[in-house]
Amino acid sequence: MYYLDSYYLILILPAMLIALFAQANVTSSFKKYSKHKNVRGLTASDVARRILDANGLRGINIERVAGSLSDHYDPKDKVVRLSDTVYNSTDVASIGVAAHEVGHAIQHATKYFPLNLRNSIYPVVNIASQAAVPLIILGFIIDFINLSYIGILLFSAVVFFQLITLPVEFNASRRALKILDEYDILSKDELKPARKVLSAAALTYVASALVAIMQLLRFVLQARRRD
């Protein structure tokens, strides 16, 4: 069967296990360091507002969004959205997450190239991600390998998107930690757990990219075997 071939067991399964570990690690890290309250009593939303204002981004709003670790920056609406577990929290883990999302807002304001590139190709990649796998499988089923290669080309765009996401996320974390230090929001001791949470979160993006790369490799090997 398609989903149980040897390439799946050799390439995809190990990558998925790594991704599951990375996700479990970020959840456990956040839970662990959410017990560390910052000595200044600042909430994550307070910190986000302070950093935005200090960088001349008073026009960017901060909104509360449902969920846990569903935090994100919306470049279209220019809104930093902080999750229920982060918004009013005073722990260093939540402050690190909020500062990371503000880092994306600063990237957007300063026209950080990898972010602009990712945002510009997102509509195309979104369509490609929906069409790629069905085309690949259909090509295999009807023995029309060129159709599968078209699907593989589309899936390559998905992999590229995952790869360009890495510098965007790592840069946002570096910006966050630098700002938290320079603005004297967190002490040196408080920065350590914040850094660990953001590092754990960054690994989830690395794991996602690995899964996508292994999936692309699997598709290529399957196509070549049928060619």
C-alpha positions in Angstrom: 0.0 0.0 0.0 1.0 3.6 -0.7 1.3 4.7 2.9 3.1 1.6 4.1 5.9 1.4 1.6 9.5 1.0 2.7 10.3 4.6 2.0 7.6 5.6 4.5 9.2 3.4 7.2 12.7 4.5 6.4 12.2 8.2 5.7 8.9 9.5 7.0 8.4 7.6 10.2 11.7 8.7 11.9 11.1 12.3 10.8 7.6 12.2 12.3 8.9 10.8 15.5 11.4 13.7 15.7 8.6 16.2 15.0 6.5 14.6 17.8 9.4 14.8 20.2 10.0 18.5 19.3 6.4 19.3 19.9 6.3 17.5 23.2 9.5 19.3 24.2 8.2 22.8 23.5 5.0 22.0 25.5 6.9 20.6 28.4 9.4 23.5 28.4 6.7 26.0 28.3 4.9 24.3 31.2 8.1 24.0 33.2 9.2 27.7 32.8 5.7 29.1 33.1 6.2 28.6 36.8 9.0 31.3 36.8 7.3 34.7 37.3 9.2 37.8 36.3 10.3 40.0 39.2 8.8 43.2 37.7 5.3 41.7 37.5 4.9 42.5 33.9 2.3 40.6 31.8 3.2 39.3 28.4 0.8 41.8 26.8 2.4 44.6 28.7 5.8 43.6 27.4 4.5 43.3 23.8 3.0 46.8 24.0 6.2 48.2 25.5 8.4 46.8 22.8 6.0 47.8 20.0 5.8 51.4 21.2 9.6 51.6 21.7 10.0 50.6 18.1 7.6 53.2 16.8 4.9 50.5 16.1 2.0 52.1 18.1 -0.4 51.3 15.2 0.0 47.6 15.7 -2.7 46.2 18.1 -2.5 43.4 20.5 -5.4 40.9 20.7 -6.2 38.0 22.8 -6.9 34.8 20.9 -8.3 31.5 22.1 -6.1 28.4 22.6 -2.8 27.5 24.1 0.4 28.6 22.3 -1.7 29.8 19.4 0.3 33.1 19.4 1.1 34.7 16.1 1.6 38.0 14.3 -0.8 38.7 11.5 1.0 40.9 8.9 -2.2 41.5 6.9 -4.1 43.0 9.8 -1.0 44.2 11.6 -2.0 42.5 14.9 0.0 40.6 17.5 -2.3 37.9 18.8 -1.5 36.3 22.1 -3.1 33.1 23.3 -5.2 32.8 26.5 -2.3 31.1 28.3 0.1 33.9 27.4 -1.8 37.2 27.3 -2.1 38.1 31.0 0.7 35.8 32.2 3.6 37.2 34.1 5.9 34.2 33.7 9.1 34.4 31.7 8.0 31.7 29.2 5.0 33.7 28.2 7.0 36.9 28.0 9.5 35.2 25.7 6.7 34.0 23.4 5.1 37.5 23.3 8.5 39.1 22.5 9.0 36.6 19.7 5.8 37.5 18.1 6.6 41.2 18.4 9.9 40.2 16.7 7.9 39.2 13.7 6.1 42.6 13.7 9.5 44.4 13.8 10.7 42.1 10.9 7.6 43.2 8.9 8.1 46.9 9.7 11.8 46.8 8.7 11.1 44.7 5.6 13.1 41.7 6.7 13.7 39.9 3.4 13.1 36.3 4.4 9.7 37.3 6.0 8.7 39.4 2.9 9.7 36.4 0.7 7.7 34.0 2.8 4.6 36.2 2.8 4.8 36.9 -0.9 4.9 33.2 -1.9 2.4 32.0 0.7 -0.7 32.2 -1.6 1.0 30.1 -4.3 2.4 27.7 -1.7 -1.0 27.3 -0.1 -2.5 26.2 -3.5 0.5 24.0 -4.2 0.2 22.2 -0.9 -3.4 21.3 -1.6 -2.8 20.1 -5.1 0.6 18.4 -4.8 -0.1 15.1 -3.0 -3.4 14.3 -4.9 -1.5 14.9 -8.3 1.4 12.7 -7.1 -0.9 9.8 -6.0 -3.2 10.1 -9.0 -0.1 9.9 -11.3 1.0 6.7 -9.5 -2.5 5.2 -9.7 -3.1 5.8 -13.4 0.5 5.2 -14.3 1.0 8.7 -15.7 4.4 9.5 -14.2 4.6 13.1 -15.7 1.5 14.0 -13.6 3.3 12.8 -10.5 6.4 14.9 -11.4 4.1 18.0 -11.7 2.9 17.2 -8.1 6.5 16.7 -6.9 7.4 20.1 -8.4 4.5 21.7 -6.5 5.5 19.9 -3.3 9.0 21.4 -3.8 7.5 24.8 -3.3 6.1 23.6 0.1 9.6 22.4 1.1 11.1 25.8 0.1 8.4 27.5 2.2 9.4 25.4 5.2 13.1 26.2 4.7 12.6 29.9 4.3 10.5 29.8 7.5 13.6 28.8 9.5 15.6 32.1 9.3 12.4 34.0 10.0 11.7 32.1 13.2 15.3 32.1 14.4 15.7 35.8 13.7 12.5 36.6 15.6 13.8 34.7 18.6 17.2 36.4 18.5 15.5 39.8 18.3 13.2 38.9 21.2 16.0 37.9 23.5 18.1 40.9 22.6 15.2 43.3 23.2 14.3 41.7 26.5 17.9 42.1 27.7 18.6 45.6 26.3 15.3 47.0 27.5 15.9 45.5 30.9 12.6 43.7 30.8 14.0 40.4 32.0 17.1 39.9 34.2 20.0 37.7 33.1 18.6 34.8 35.2 15.2 35.3 33.7 16.5 35.3 30.2 17.9 31.8 30.5 14.5 30.0 30.8 13.0 32.3 28.1 15.8 31.3 25.8 15.2 27.6 26.4 11.5 28.0 25.6 12.2 29.8 22.4 14.9 27.3 21.4 12.5 24.5 22.0 9.9 26.2 19.8 12.5 26.8 17.0 13.2 23.1 16.9 9.6 22.4 16.0 10.1 24.4 12.8 13.3 22.4 12.1 11.4 19.2 12.6 8.6 20.3 10.3 11.1 21.1 7.6 12.8 17.7 8.0 9.4 16.0 7.6 8.7 17.9 4.4 12.2 17.2 3.0 11.9 13.5 3.7 8.4 13.4 2.2 9.8 15.1 -1.0 12.6 12.6 -1.1 10.1 9.8 -0.7 8.0 11.1 -3.6 11.1 11.4 -5.9 12.3 7.9 -5.1 8.8 6.5 -5.7 8.5 8.3 -9.0 11.9 7.1 -10.2 11.0 3.6 -9.3 8.0 3.8 -11.5 9.7 5.8 -14.3 
